[in-house]
Amino acid sequence: MEERRCRTDELGMYLARRPPSRVVVETCAEAFHVTDLAKAAGHEVRVVPSMLVRTLGVGNRGVKNDRKDAQVLSEVSTRIELPSVHVPTQESRERRATCTSREALVAARTQLINSARGWMRTEGVRVRQGATESFPLRLRSTGGAKLPTHIESILQVIELLNTQIAEADRRLREIAESSATCRLLMTMPGVGPVTAVRMMAALDDVSRFDNASKVASYLGLVPGEDSSSGRQRRTGITKAGPPSVRRTLIQAAWCVRRVRPFDPMVIWAAEIERRRGKHIAVVALARKMAGVLFAMWRDMKPYAAKRAARACLPEAPMA
């Protein structure tokens, strides 16, 4: 009926003028914003995974541009029922953005500290061990000559980032404490505000998962497979899904392994460690924690060590 280009900031007005239709969007940074605009205008929305569009014909014969992509998706949507990714709620997106902002600040601080340490190695400067936040103070108090201007500039930025990270931590604690689900998840040892908020933002709606195995698969914590004919080969974890949540769960697994060595989950992981090594055991423990957190959220029950011990996920080779 119509084919035209439209600016992203004009899509809301354009969609409001159209009769109820099906809006098909390929996953991208603006996809959920466009979804909100389309739903507000009374349209049906399909957010197609980027991994799927290739199989639908997008980019065939090496020809790919926005016009052809839209034509292919429009034609396919009239022939089959296109699957759609889960569209998170606005609250879930805000939680994820808060966590992402904090991680960006921490990554910037780490990069600056590594830069300063690189200069220290070239000059033979050594500082005493201590917390990351005290790095500028420890470097300035080495007793050596006055620091170069470029290093002092780095230390000033690190101090500013320390303040911003502390503020981000405070906001995350407030988000976690204001949510009954987050408070429930934090009853598990090793799980703090960052892990609880990340988990809530990733799953968003716990009812869309049938069991703990599907949660582990969604988070990329299950082993992959590369089998063909009579050859059976299991690979390392798939690493599908949000990597930030996976990293957070693995850090939580390291934490509980250190502070609660006699917890049934940790004892279970210790058996794997004896056979496969600690790194594989920690990933297995992170997978188990993800399943237990899902069960706690689904049943709205706090962490119970005995119940967690019975909730072991099937053991499989991991890397």
C-alpha positions as CSV (number, residue, x, y, z in Angstrom):
1,M,0.0,0.0,0.0
2,E,2.8,2.4,0.8
3,E,6.6,2.4,0.7
4,R,8.6,5.3,2.1
5,R,11.4,6.3,4.3
6,C,10.6,7.8,7.7
7,R,12.9,9.4,10.3
8,T,13.1,7.5,13.6
9,D,11.9,10.5,15.6
10,E,8.8,10.8,13.3
11,L,7.8,7.1,13.6
12,G,5.4,7.8,16.5
13,M,3.4,10.3,14.5
14,Y,3.4,8.1,11.4
15,L,2.3,5.0,13.2
16,A,-0.5,6.9,15.0
17,R,-2.0,7.8,11.6
18,R,-1.9,4.3,10.3
19,P,-4.8,1.8,10.8
20,P,-4.1,-1.2,13.1
21,S,-1.4,-3.2,11.3
22,R,1.5,-5.6,12.0
23,V,4.8,-3.8,12.6
24,V,7.9,-5.9,12.0
25,V,11.2,-4.7,13.4
26,E,14.6,-6.3,13.3
27,T,16.4,-6.4,16.7
28,C,18.5,-3.2,17.0
29,A,19.1,-0.5,19.6
30,E,15.9,1.3,18.7
31,A,13.7,-1.8,18.5
32,F,12.0,-1.6,21.9
33,H,11.4,2.1,21.6
34,V,9.7,1.6,18.2
35,T,7.8,-1.3,19.8
36,D,6.4,1.0,22.5
37,L,5.4,3.6,19.9
38,A,3.7,0.9,17.8
39,K,1.8,-0.7,20.7
40,A,0.7,2.7,21.9
41,A,-0.8,3.3,18.5
42,G,-2.7,0.0,18.6
43,H,-0.5,-2.1,16.3
44,E,0.7,-5.7,16.6
45,V,4.5,-5.9,16.9
46,R,7.0,-8.6,16.0
47,V,10.6,-8.0,16.9
48,V,12.5,-10.5,14.8
49,P,15.8,-11.8,16.1
50,S,18.8,-10.7,14.0
51,M,20.0,-14.4,13.9
52,L,16.7,-15.3,12.2
53,V,16.6,-12.7,9.4
54,R,19.3,-14.3,7.4
55,T,17.3,-17.5,7.1
56,L,14.3,-15.4,6.0
57,G,16.2,-14.1,3.0
58,V,17.7,-10.8,4.2
59,G,21.1,-10.3,2.5
60,N,20.6,-13.1,0.0
61,R,23.1,-13.0,-2.9
62,G,25.2,-10.5,-1.1
63,V,22.7,-7.6,-1.6
64,K,21.6,-6.0,1.6
65,N,20.2,-2.5,2.2
66,D,17.4,-1.1,4.4
67,R,14.9,-1.0,1.5
68,K,15.4,-4.7,0.5
69,D,15.5,-5.8,4.2
70,A,12.1,-4.1,4.8
71,Q,10.6,-5.7,1.6
72,V,11.8,-9.2,2.6
73,L,10.5,-8.9,6.2
74,S,7.2,-7.5,4.9
75,E,6.7,-10.3,2.4
76,V,7.7,-13.1,4.9
77,S,5.3,-11.7,7.6
78,T,2.4,-12.2,5.2
79,R,3.3,-15.9,4.7
80,I,4.3,-17.2,8.1
81,E,3.8,-16.2,11.8
82,L,7.1,-14.5,12.6
83,P,8.5,-15.3,16.0
84,S,9.3,-12.3,18.2
85,V,11.8,-11.8,21.0
86,H,10.6,-11.0,24.4
87,V,9.9,-7.3,24.8
88,P,11.0,-6.3,28.3
89,T,9.0,-3.9,30.4
90,Q,10.2,-0.3,30.9
91,E,11.1,-1.0,34.5
92,S,13.3,-3.9,33.4
93,R,15.0,-1.8,30.8
94,E,15.7,0.9,33.4
95,R,17.3,-1.7,35.7
96,R,19.4,-3.0,32.9
97,A,20.5,0.5,31.9
98,T,21.5,1.3,35.5
99,C,23.6,-1.9,35.8
100,T,25.2,-1.2,32.4
101,S,26.1,2.4,33.4
102,R,27.8,1.2,36.5
103,E,29.8,-1.4,34.6
104,A,30.9,1.3,32.1
105,L,32.2,3.4,35.0
106,V,34.0,0.4,36.6
107,A,35.5,-0.5,33.2
108,A,36.8,3.1,32.7
109,R,38.4,3.1,36.1
110,T,40.1,-0.3,35.5
111,Q,41.5,1.0,32.2
112,L,42.9,4.1,33.8
113,I,44.4,2.1,36.7
114,N,46.1,-0.2,34.2
115,S,47.4,2.8,32.3
116,A,48.9,4.1,35.5
117,R,50.4,0.7,36.4
118,G,52.0,0.6,32.9
119,W,53.8,3.8,33.7
120,M,54.8,2.5,37.1
121,R,56.5,-0.6,35.6
122,T,58.5,1.6,33.2
123,E,59.7,3.7,36.1
124,G,60.2,0.9,38.6
125,V,57.6,2.3,41.0
126,R,55.9,0.0,43.4
127,V,53.0,0.7,45.7
128,R,51.6,-1.3,48.6
129,Q,48.6,-3.5,48.2
130,G,45.1,-2.1,48.9
131,A,41.6,-1.6,47.7
132,T,41.0,-0.3,44.2
133,E,39.4,2.9,45.6
134,S,42.6,3.8,47.4
135,F,44.9,3.4,44.4
136,P,45.4,7.2,43.8
137,L,46.3,7.8,47.5
138,R,48.7,4.8,47.6
139,L,50.5,5.9,44.4
140,R,50.9,9.5,45.6
141,S,52.3,8.3,49.0
142,T,55.1,6.2,47.5
143,G,57.6,8.7,48.7
144,G,59.2,9.2,45.4
145,A,59.5,12.2,43.2
146,K,56.5,14.3,42.2
147,L,54.3,12.4,39.8
148,P,54.2,13.6,36.2
149,T,51.3,15.7,35.1
150,H,49.8,13.1,32.9
151,I,49.7,10.5,35.7
152,E,48.3,13.0,38.2
153,S,45.5,13.7,35.6
154,I,44.7,10.0,35.5
155,L,44.6,9.8,39.3
156,Q,42.2,12.8,39.5
157,V,39.8,11.1,37.0
158,I,40.0,7.8,39.0
159,E,39.0,9.7,42.2
160,L,36.0,11.2,40.3
161,L,35.1,7.8,39.0
162,N,35.3,6.4,42.6
163,T,32.7,8.9,43.6
164,Q,30.4,8.1,40.7
165,I,30.8,4.3,41.2
166,A,29.9,4.7,44.9
167,E,26.8,6.7,43.8
168,A,25.9,4.0,41.3
169,D,26.2,1.3,44.0
170,R,23.9,3.3,46.2
171,R,21.3,3.5,43.5
172,L,21.5,-0.2,42.9
173,R,21.1,-0.9,46.6
174,E,18.0,1.3,46.6
175,I,16.5,-0.5,43.6
176,A,17.2,-3.9,45.2
177,E,15.8,-2.9,48.6
178,S,12.7,-1.5,47.1
179,S,11.9,-4.7,45.3
180,A,10.5,-7.7,47.2
181,T,11.8,-10.1,44.5
182,C,15.3,-8.7,44.8
183,R,15.3,-9.0,48.5
184,L,14.1,-12.6,48.1
185,L,17.0,-13.4,45.7
186,M,19.5,-11.8,48.0
187,T,18.8,-14.4,50.6
188,M,21.0,-16.8,48.6
189,P,24.7,-16.6,49.7
190,G,26.9,-14.8,47.3
191,V,24.0,-12.8,45.7
192,G,24.0,-9.1,46.3
193,P,22.2,-6.1,44.7
194,V,24.1,-6.3,41.4
195,T,23.4,-10.0,40.8
196,A,19.8,-9.7,42.0
197,V,19.0,-6.6,39.8
198,R,20.8,-8.1,36.8
199,M,18.9,-11.4,37.2
200,M,15.5,-9.6,37.4
201,A,16.3,-7.4,34.4
202,A,17.3,-10.4,32.3
203,L,14.4,-12.7,33.1
204,D,11.9,-9.9,33.5
205,D,8.9,-12.2,33.6
206,V,9.6,-15.5,35.4
207,S,6.5,-17.2,34.0
208,R,7.9,-17.3,30.5
209,F,10.3,-20.1,31.5
210,D,9.0,-23.6,32.1
211,N,11.9,-24.8,34.2
212,A,15.4,-24.1,35.5
213,S,17.1,-25.8,32.6
214,K,15.5,-23.3,30.1
215,V,16.8,-20.4,32.3
216,A,20.3,-21.8,32.2
217,S,20.0,-22.3,28.4
218,Y,18.7,-18.7,28.0
219,L,21.7,-17.4,29.9
220,G,24.2,-19.4,27.9
221,L,25.4,-21.6,30.8
222,V,24.7,-25.0,29.2
223,P,27.1,-27.0,27.1
224,G,26.8,-26.8,23.3
225,E,27.0,-29.7,20.9
226,D,28.8,-30.3,17.6
227,S,27.6,-33.8,16.6
228,S,27.2,-35.3,13.1
229,S,26.3,-38.8,11.9
230,G,27.8,-41.2,14.4
231,R,30.1,-38.6,16.0
232,Q,29.0,-37.2,19.3
233,R,30.8,-34.1,20.6
234,R,29.9,-31.8,23.4
235,T,31.5,-28.4,23.5
236,G,31.9,-25.6,26.0
237,I,29.0,-23.5,27.2
238,T,27.0,-21.8,24.5
239,K,27.5,-18.3,25.9
240,A,24.1,-17.3,24.4
241,G,22.0,-14.6,26.1
242,P,23.2,-11.6,28.0
243,P,27.0,-11.9,28.8
244,S,26.7,-9.4,31.6
245,V,24.4,-11.6,33.6
246,R,26.6,-14.6,33.0
247,R,29.6,-12.8,34.2
248,T,27.7,-11.6,37.3
249,L,26.6,-15.1,38.2
250,I,30.1,-16.5,37.8
251,Q,31.4,-13.8,40.1
252,A,28.7,-14.7,42.6
253,A,29.8,-18.4,42.3
254,W,33.4,-17.5,43.1
255,C,32.1,-15.5,46.1
256,V,29.9,-18.2,47.6
257,R,32.7,-20.8,47.0
258,R,35.0,-18.6,49.1
259,V,32.6,-17.6,52.0
260,R,30.3,-20.6,52.3
261,P,32.5,-23.7,51.7
262,F,30.1,-26.0,53.5
263,D,27.0,-24.9,51.6
264,P,25.4,-27.9,49.8
265,M,25.8,-26.2,46.5
266,V,29.5,-25.6,47.0
267,I,30.0,-29.2,48.2
268,W,28.2,-30.3,45.0
269,A,30.6,-28.1,43.0
270,A,33.6,-29.4,44.9
271,E,32.9,-32.9,43.6
272,I,33.1,-31.5,40.0
273,E,36.2,-29.6,40.9
274,R,38.1,-32.8,41.9
275,R,37.3,-34.3,38.5
276,R,37.3,-31.3,36.1
277,G,39.1,-28.4,37.8
278,K,37.9,-25.4,39.6
279,H,37.1,-23.2,36.6
280,I,34.7,-25.7,35.1
281,A,33.3,-26.3,38.6
282,V,32.6,-22.6,39.1
283,V,30.7,-22.3,35.8
284,A,28.7,-25.4,36.9
285,L,28.0,-23.7,40.2
286,A,26.9,-20.5,38.4
287,R,24.5,-22.6,36.3
288,K,23.1,-24.2,39.5
289,M,22.7,-20.9,41.2
290,A,20.8,-19.5,38.2
291,G,18.4,-22.5,38.4
292,V,17.9,-22.1,42.2
293,L,17.3,-18.3,41.8
294,F,14.7,-19.1,39.2
295,A,13.0,-21.5,41.5
296,M,13.1,-19.1,44.4
297,W,11.5,-16.4,42.3
298,R,8.9,-18.7,40.8
299,D,7.8,-20.1,44.2
300,M,8.5,-16.8,46.1
301,K,10.4,-18.7,48.8
302,P,13.8,-17.6,50.3
303,Y,16.9,-19.6,49.9
304,A,17.0,-22.9,51.8
305,A,20.2,-24.9,51.7
306,K,18.5,-28.3,51.8
307,R,16.1,-27.4,49.0
308,A,19.0,-26.1,46.9
309,A,20.9,-29.3,47.4
310,R,17.9,-31.3,45.9
311,A,17.7,-28.9,42.9
312,C,20.9,-30.0,41.2
313,L,20.8,-29.4,37.5
314,P,22.0,-32.3,35.3
315,E,25.8,-32.4,35.2
316,A,27.4,-32.0,31.8
317,P,30.8,-31.2,30.5
318,M,31.4,-27.5,30.7
319,A,34.3,-25.1,29.8
